[in-house]
Amino acid sequence: MEEINALFHGFAVALTPFNLGLMFVGIVLGVIIGVLPGLGGANGVAILLPLTFTMSPTSAIIMLSCIYWGALFGGAITSVLFNIPGEPWSVATTFDGYPMAQQGRAGEALTGAFTSSFVGALVAVLMFTFIAPLVARFALQFGPPEFFSVYLLTFCSFVGTGKGNPFKIVASMMIGFAMAAVGIDIVTGQLRLTFGFTELLSGFHFLVAVIGLFGIGEILLSMEEGLSFSGHSAKINPKIVLETWAKLPRYWATSIRSCIIGCWMGIIPGGATPASFMSYGVARKMSRNGDKFGTGQLEGVVAPETAAHAAGTSALLPMITLGIPGSPTAAVLLGGLLIWGLQPGPLLFVEQKDFVWGLIASMYLGNIAGLIVVLTMVPLFAAILRVPFPIIAPVIVVICAIGAFTVKNNMLDVWMMVVFGVVGYVFRKLDYPLAPMVLALVLGDAAESSFRQSMLISQGDLTVFFSNWLVGGLTGLALVALFWPLISAGMARMRAVVTAAPRRN
Amino acid sequence: MPHDHESAQAGARIVVIDLVVAMLVVMIGATVGYESYRLGSSWGPEGPQAGYFPFYIGLLICVCGAVVFAQSLVKLKTDRRIFVTAGRFKQVLVILLPSTAYVLGVQYIGIYVPSALFIGLFMSFVGKYHSLRSTAVGLGVSVSAFVLFEIWFKIPLPKGPLERLLGF
C-alpha cells in the first residue's frame, strides 16, 4: 500500500517536538477561539495566519489545522454548558446537550460530544487518507472546462443545500465574485472596477473580509443580543468519562449514519452546520427514542457532533486535492497555502509529498491531542466564558484590528474590516449567507480564469461544458443543485397531488 | 448605514431594511456591469476581454437584487417583524462607535496606545469596572501585544509618538 508508506513518512514529518508543541498550542488556541463569541474557526485562523509566515509551510499548516480542530471541539463546550452555540455547527448540540447539563449530566454530555467529534474526525481522516490521493490522481487529467464545472458545482451546491432564499444566496455569492474581480486583470493587465482608486489596485483581500464579516459582525450581533453568560459547571473525571464511553457503543448506528452525512456534506460544500442539523434530524427519525429527543438524550449529542466534525475534516479534501475549499475555514487555509507559495490542487500530491502527508498525519495526531486537551481542560475553558462581555468585546476588536493590519501592513484594511463588520451584521440579520461570499472572493480569480480558458478553447461556445461525459456530468449535477429548491418544491407538490388523489375518489 | 435614522424610534421593520439592501445590491450590480461593459465585455482579438466575466456577474447581482426587492415589496404590508429595536440598536452603537474611534486613533498614533485606552475606557464606562482593574487589563493587553508582535514575531504594527519616544 503506497498510501500507508506515505502516511508513515508523514508521521515522521509531523512527530517532531516542535510540531507536536505547535499542535497543542493550536488546539488550545482553537478551543479558546471556539468558546469565545466573535472569534470562530474562519476568522480565528485568518487572524493567526500572519504569525505563521516565518514557519515552514508544514509546521504552519499543522498549527492552523489544529486551531481548526480545536474550534470544532470548542463549540460543544458553550452549547452544553451555556446553551449558547460558540459556533454555528454546534447549534444542534444545544438541543439535547443543554437539557443534559440542566439535569446535572454536563460531564456525560461533554464526554459524549468530544468523543463523537473525535470518532467523526477519525472516520473522515481515514476516508481522506485513501480517497484524497485517488481524487488528486484523477484530477490531474482535468482541463479548464472540468475545473470550471467543479467550481460551478461547488457554488451551485450552496443553493442546493442552503436553507434560505436562493436569490439572497446567489446575490451574496456574486458580490463575492465581483469583489474578487477588483484590481488588475491577470490576463489583459487592465484595471478593473478600481474607479481610479490606487488603493484598490490589489483588490480586496479575503482575510480582511473574513475578519470583518465574521469577527466584527459577530461582536455587533452579540452586543445587540446582550449576551450574559450564566452556565452550568462541568466536572469531568475519569469515572464519568469511562461510564460515558461504556454507553456510547450503543449508538453505533447513529454514529455511522452521522459519519456518512458529515463526510458527504463536507466534500460538497454544504459544510459542518447543515451536516449537524441534518444528522440530528435523521437520528431523531431513525432512533427508537426519537420522541424523547430534546429532553437530554446522549444520542442527540452524538449525532450532530459526529457529523459536524466529520464535515469539518472532509472539507479539507477538495481544498487539498482540487484547490476548492468546502468551508470558509478551509478557504482561509487555502489562502494560507497560496501565501506560503504552495499551489493547492492535484499537483500538490506529486510535488509536495512532505507537506501533504505531514498534514494528513497531523490530522490523526491533532485530533488525539484535541481529545486529550478538551477532556482534561474543560473547567479552564468554561472559566474563559465567564469573563464578562465588556472585557471580551473590546479585546476581540483589538485582536481583529491587529489581524486585519498584519495581512498586508495596510491601514486601509483596518477600515475595510469595520465596513465588512457592518455589512456582516446587516447581512446576517437579513439572512444573506456569508460563506458563499467568502468562498467566491477566494475562488473568484481561479474560477474566472478557468472559465476564460474554456471559452478560449471552444471559441466562446458554452457547449464545451457538456463536451464529454465527465464535464457534462459535473455541469449537469451543478444544474440539478442550482435548481434543487425548484425541483424539491415540485416533487413535494406532486407527492401532495398523489396522496390527495385517492381521497378525492 | 442605511438603517440609522429609521430605527431611532420603535425600530425599523425587516422588510424595509430588506428593500433598502436589495436596492443597494442592484446598485452594486449595475456599477459592476456598467464598468465591465466600459472595459469591454465581449470577444476581443485575443479572446475574452477584461470585462467578459464580471459583466455577467454584475448582471446576476442585478437580477437577484431585483427579485429580493420584489419579494420584499410583496410582503411590505403584512410582514411586521422588527429588524432591530431602538434600545438594542443603541447596544450595537455602544461597541461600533468606540471601535470606529479606535481605528481612527490607530491611524494617527499607532495601535498600542489606542488599544489600551479603548479596552480600559470601554471596561470602566460600559462594564462599570473599577478604574484600577480597567487600566490593568488595557495596559496588559497592549503590552503583551507589543511583546508578541514587535519583539517575538518581528511583525511591525502601526506605531506613534509614544513608541518613538521609547526608541522603537
HADDOCK unambig.tbl for C-alpha pairs under 7 A between the chains (distance, minus, plus):
assign (segid A and resid 51 and name CA) (segid B and resid 153 and name CA) 6.93 0.50 0.50
assign (segid A and resid 167 and name CA) (segid B and resid 64 and name CA) 5.12 0.50 0.50
assign (segid A and resid 167 and name CA) (segid B and resid 68 and name CA) 6.64 0.50 0.50
assign (segid A and resid 168 and name CA) (segid B and resid 64 and name CA) 6.86 0.50 0.50
assign (segid A and resid 170 and name CA) (segid B and resid 64 and name CA) 6.90 0.50 0.50
assign (segid A and resid 171 and name CA) (segid B and resid 61 and name CA) 5.25 0.50 0.50
assign (segid A and resid 171 and name CA) (segid B and resid 64 and name CA) 5.49 0.50 0.50
assign (segid A and resid 171 and name CA) (segid B and resid 65 and name CA) 6.63 0.50 0.50
assign (segid A and resid 174 and name CA) (segid B and resid 57 and name CA) 5.88 0.50 0.50
assign (segid A and resid 174 and name CA) (segid B and resid 61 and name CA) 5.98 0.50 0.50
assign (segid A and resid 175 and name CA) (segid B and resid 61 and name CA) 6.85 0.50 0.50
assign (segid A and resid 178 and name CA) (segid B and resid 54 and name CA) 6.37 0.50 0.50
assign (segid A and resid 178 and name CA) (segid B and resid 57 and name CA) 6.52 0.50 0.50
assign (segid A and resid 181 and name CA) (segid B and resid 54 and name CA) 6.73 0.50 0.50
assign (segid A and resid 185 and name CA) (segid B and resid 50 and name CA) 6.47 0.50 0.50
assign (segid A and resid 188 and name CA) (segid B and resid 50 and name CA) 6.31 0.50 0.50
assign (segid A and resid 190 and name CA) (segid B and resid 50 and name CA) 6.83 0.50 0.50
assign (segid A and resid 193 and name CA) (segid B and resid 32 and name CA) 6.87 0.50 0.50
assign (segid A and resid 193 and name CA) (segid B and resid 35 and name CA) 6.32 0.50 0.50
assign (segid A and resid 220 and name CA) (segid B and resid 92 and name CA) 5.45 0.50 0.50
assign (segid A and resid 223 and name CA) (segid B and resid 91 and name CA) 5.89 0.50 0.50
assign (segid A and resid 223 and name CA) (segid B and resid 92 and name CA) 5.70 0.50 0.50
assign (segid A and resid 224 and name CA) (segid B and resid 88 and name CA) 5.17 0.50 0.50
assign (segid A and resid 224 and name CA) (segid B and resid 89 and name CA) 6.45 0.50 0.50
assign (segid A and resid 224 and name CA) (segid B and resid 91 and name CA) 5.46 0.50 0.50
assign (segid A and resid 224 and name CA) (segid B and resid 92 and name CA) 5.32 0.50 0.50
assign (segid A and resid 390 and name CA) (segid B and resid 122 and name CA) 6.84 0.50 0.50
assign (segid A and resid 390 and name CA) (segid B and resid 123 and name CA) 5.64 0.50 0.50
assign (segid A and resid 390 and name CA) (segid B and resid 126 and name CA) 6.42 0.50 0.50
assign (segid A and resid 390 and name CA) (segid B and resid 127 and name CA) 5.04 0.50 0.50
assign (segid A and resid 391 and name CA) (segid B and resid 123 and name CA) 5.86 0.50 0.50
assign (segid A and resid 394 and name CA) (segid B and resid 118 and name CA) 6.84 0.50 0.50
assign (segid A and resid 394 and name CA) (segid B and resid 119 and name CA) 5.34 0.50 0.50
assign (segid A and resid 394 and name CA) (segid B and resid 122 and name CA) 6.97 0.50 0.50
assign (segid A and resid 395 and name CA) (segid B and resid 119 and name CA) 6.39 0.50 0.50
assign (segid A and resid 398 and name CA) (segid B and resid 115 and name CA) 6.25 0.50 0.50
assign (segid A and resid 411 and name CA) (segid B and resid 107 and name CA) 6.72 0.50 0.50
assign (segid A and resid 430 and name CA) (segid B and resid 18 and name CA) 6.69 0.50 0.50
assign (segid A and resid 448 and name CA) (segid B and resid 53 and name CA) 6.61 0.50 0.50
assign (segid A and resid 452 and name CA) (segid B and resid 48 and name CA) 6.55 0.50 0.50
assign (segid A and resid 456 and name CA) (segid B and resid 47 and name CA) 6.03 0.50 0.50
